[in-house]
């Protein structure tokens, strides 16, 4: 279930209804028994009779460790379902767009009934907060996680696409500033922090953020201006 990017009012009517009806609420956490952003978004729709299941997904580079925890999470969900209890697995944004659930889904037994409830993504919420279209007409959009730091690939995307959305920018932000400056797009980029959240913000003078701590829930939207004259 996608619970949206931060504003609880962006939950769909279907998500809100199922949240209130479901016996077990599962939420991903990066630390054992840590806080869950997705759970905090949905908290107003929950009641004290529901069980909350926090599933640990460590933020590590080791693929084997990540896979082990994804399989363990899928098994916990499967155990609840085979015991006859419905489970709502909460994800920020949309569950099939750069989401933890996409990894869990592949480890769930095929015979288990699964329904995916889409949610508002941080990308579309960021565009709404900026009040600027992502793409129009024949324009092309690229969505790229920037955490890998693969600058040659990012540079090529900036050359090939009309709009580039860079996710997970906090750890490589200064390097991205250098790249955008090098290709002449620094003034055409905006940072959206915590899209739709009451504490969210849009910053267009992003060069002023050099050396600053950029919030984990931030993304960069770069309009390259290649086909701005198209109708």
C-alpha angles and dihedrals in degrees: 000000000000111000095186132245101299116303107097089211089067092069110112119247089247093052092049092050095048092046089059093046101045123099099210127038115199121195133179119239130184093214127042107273089354128146121287120212091200090052092050091053091053097039096103090060097052131088136208093254093066122092116231117213116194113201119201118230107171117212097232133133096229107106095203092055092048092048092049092055093045091054091047091051091049090051092051090052092047091051091054093048095047088050088060099255122128115229131202111204107203123214132177113248112347121350095227101043112083089321135149089232092066089065093045093049094064090057097050115103111260093234094062115099111243128181120188117210111198122223140195109279125225087240096061091038089054091052089050091051090049090046089222129116117248093216139345137193110344096348117131127228128205124193112196134173105229098194093095089066092221094159097174090058092046091049091053092050090053088054095046105040135060094218127021122192113198116201129196093024101152099093096045100032099123090048089052090051089055091049094048091048091049093054094042097248102110092107092049096057130088131190116222113196121196094348114223093003119126088242094045124120144184119224122191099173090068095160086074089066095065109134093009127123105258115206116255091235094062135115137184123230114199120189104195094193095225096138104015091137094060116109 
